[in-house]
């Protein structure tokens, strides 16, 4: 049995073509309490959406919207 | 290389997308007038390089998620706050190099980012939500009849029977 079967997943509508790095509230839902990106197993996103989120989070970190590390 | 450059210029002239966004942090020590002048200078520079400005967001003070460092007069100075501004524009690739050089040399700019973006960004309507995990179905209905059965089976044991069983256990 897959041990990740019952883990919670996050959903984004299919028609979303761009994720803004300034939308911190949305991006926070893809990070763990240490501000590290969650993997696809945890987020349940499609590959393209996961790449968009990763890119947005990295931009947000560079511009000081999100921390690189959080204790 | 030449072919790729021409491709890019033609696509931008057809107004098909190469929309860029310049986001920047000005130093918190910059006054409102100076900030407004800096933004006006940047816009003038863009327009001079045949870029058209699509939208602009006013400067607003911002608390940074971590301290940023800027080298000023040979010394590293740290900043926890900034004035954040955004300009969205439509331009050729050549204008970006000019813009980047200008921003690199500017003493008022703490940090900047130039990215390709979409003309009109539609914010995500339904925020991503953790899917609800259904609670397991009730099991109490199954356990009830079992308890009743146990009660029926249990019979009181007389003292004689108890003694016998104890003796048997001791003898063993």
Interface residues (C-beta under 8 A of the other chain):
Chain A: X6 X8 X9 X10 X11 X12 X13 X16 X17 X18 X19 X20 X22 X23 X25 X26 X29 X30 X44 X59 X61 X62 X63 X64 X65 X66 X67 X68
Chain B: X23 X25 X62 X64 X65 X66 X68 X82 X111 X113 X115 X117 X118 X121 X123 X124 X125 X126 X127 X128 X129 X130 X131 X133
